[in-house]
Amino acid sequence: MTARLRRLSLALAALLADRGAAISLAFLVVVTLLAAGAGWLPMDAMRQDILKALEPPSAAHWFGTDELGRDILARVILGARTSLQTAAGAVAIAAVVGIPMGLVAGYFGGWRDTVLMRFVDVLLALPGILFAMAIIAVLGRSQMAALIAVGITGVPNFARITRAQVLSLRSRDFVTAVEAFGASSGYAMARTILPNAWSPIMVQAIVLASLAILLEAALAFLGIGVPPPTPSWGEMLRTGKNYLHEAPHYAVLPGIALTLTILSFDTLGRAMSRVLEDRHGQAMPAGDRQEEGR
C-alpha cells in the first residue's frame, strides 16, 4: 500500500507540473465550490425583475440579466451545479454498468465475451444524442432522465477499456499466482485485476464527464433537457440566441462558462493520460512490482 501511495503522489506531482492541467484543475475546483455553495450566494437565481430585463453587465449584475430580469451570473453558477450533477451521475451509471461488463467479458472470454461485446457494439452504433432523446421520450423530461440517458451512452467506453485492461493483465504472473492459491473468479477480478486497471478507467471517467456536460447542454439546447425553472447552460444558450442582437451577453457568457468547463475536463484527462503513459513506460522497481501484484 505504501508503494501505491508513493506512486500516486508522484503521478499527482507530475500532473500538477503540467501548467495546462494545473490551471484546468484549479478552474474545476473553483466551479465545483461555487456550484456547491450556490445556495449561499447573495444573488438569487430565481428572483425576477421585469424592469431590469436584458440589462448589460454592471456592478450590480456582473453577467447582466435575462429576459425576466434574473441575474445571469447566479443562474450560470446554479447551472454549473446541474451540469456537474449530471456529469457525476452519468459517470457513475456508466462505470457501474460498463466496468463489470468489461471484467466479465475479458476474464471469461468465450460466449460471454461475444454476447457482451455485441451488446456494446449495438450501443456504439446508435448516435449518442438520438439514443438520449429516445430515452428521455420514454422517461419524460427531467434531470434524472437526462442523467440516465447520458450515463447509458457512456457504458460502451467503460466496457471496452476495462475489457482491454483485463486482457492485458489476465495472463500476468500475479494473477496466475492468485488463482493458483484457490482464489475465486470474483476475487481475482475485483481484488487483483481491477485495482491494477484503474489508471485508464480514471482517465475515461474524466473524458466522459466532459462529454456528459456537452450532451446535457445539447439536450437542453434542443428543449428536452432539464425542465425550467432549473437553470441549465444549454437552456440559457437556447433562450439567449433569441436576444443576440440586443443582449449578446445572455448567450455568450454562459457559452464561455460551458466551453471552459468542457475544455478543462478534456485538458485534465489528456494530461493524466500522458502522465500515466510516461510512468507505465518506465520500469518499476522490484518492490513496486511485488506490491502491485498483491
Beta strands, then each sheet from edge to edge (+ up, - down):
end
